[in-house]
Amino acid sequence: MSSETREAGPPTSTVEHAGADAYAPETTGTADAGAGSDGQGGTPPVDAEDDGHKTRSNRPVLIAAVGFLVLCLGFALFGVLRGGGEGKAEPKIPTAPVTYEVTGEGTVDLSYQGVSAQDTAETVSGARLPWKKTVEVPLGQTPVISITLGGQGGQARCAVAVRGRHMQSATASGGFGRATCSAPLPAPVPEASN
């Protein structure tokens, strides 16, 4: 009989089978599977939607956005401090005060020269008389006011004063009557360079 046992295969003992089972990975544990194990003795897989993973991937975008905001606020603050430190800005071209005045009764349409970025005349439609306005006019320009009466006619008088000194006046009368008043302003004196 001993020869038959040898032909069937190498003899093994029960001790050798128990030792081999101790080193085999566990495939059916219930305690580890419930605790987050992958069932094969390894670490649990990381979910792609994990909040920690999202925070790491969005961090460079967040840092860039905050940096951009800080840069914009820095430019805005620089502009405020630079503009605010100078006080009231002086005009680049010297000006003189010019007073326009229209007297009479009723209403007139008028236009007058003042300081404007486009060097255009200011207009007023249906101004009630008497009307008066003082504006700054750049030196070298000619202050002028034009008046036009309505279709009902009437009479109105325009006048121009520069630095409080009367320069010219004119009268409009009748339906759609017109008058224009102007005064010369000297050119600006060049600044002496030191």
C-alpha positions, 0 to 999 in steps of 0.5 A: 500500500505504501507504493500506491500512496507514493504514486498518487502524489507527494505526501503532505501534512495538515500542518503544511496546509495550515501554514499556507493558508495563513499567508493567503490573502483573505477573500471573504472577510465581513468585518473588513469589508464593512469598515471600508476595505476593498475586500482584497486587503488593500486600501479603499479606492479614492472616489473622483468626486471626493471634496479633498480632490476638488479643493486641490484641483481648484486651488490654482484657479482660486489663487489666480482670481484672488491675485487678479482682484488684488491687482485691480484694487491696487490700480484703483487705489493708486488712481484715487491716491494720485488724483486725490493728492493734487487737490483741485485740478487747474485748467491747462489753459487759463480762463477769464470770467465772462458774464452773459446777460439777456434782458427783456420780456418773454422767452428767447432761444440763446447760445453762448460760448463757455468752457467745453471739452468739444469747444461747442456752444451751450444752448438754452431753448425758451429761456425766461427773461431776464437771464444771466450766467457767468462762465469761464472762457479760455483766453484766446477764444471769443466769448459770444452770445446769440439770441433769437426771439420767438414768432410773437416778436417782442424785444430783447437785449444781450450784453457781454462783460469780461472780468466784470467790465461791460464790453458789448450789447445788442438788441433784437426785435420783431418776430424771430428777431436776432442779436449777437454780442461778443468780446475779445479775450487776449491770448494767454501769456506764455509762462516764463521758463526758469 
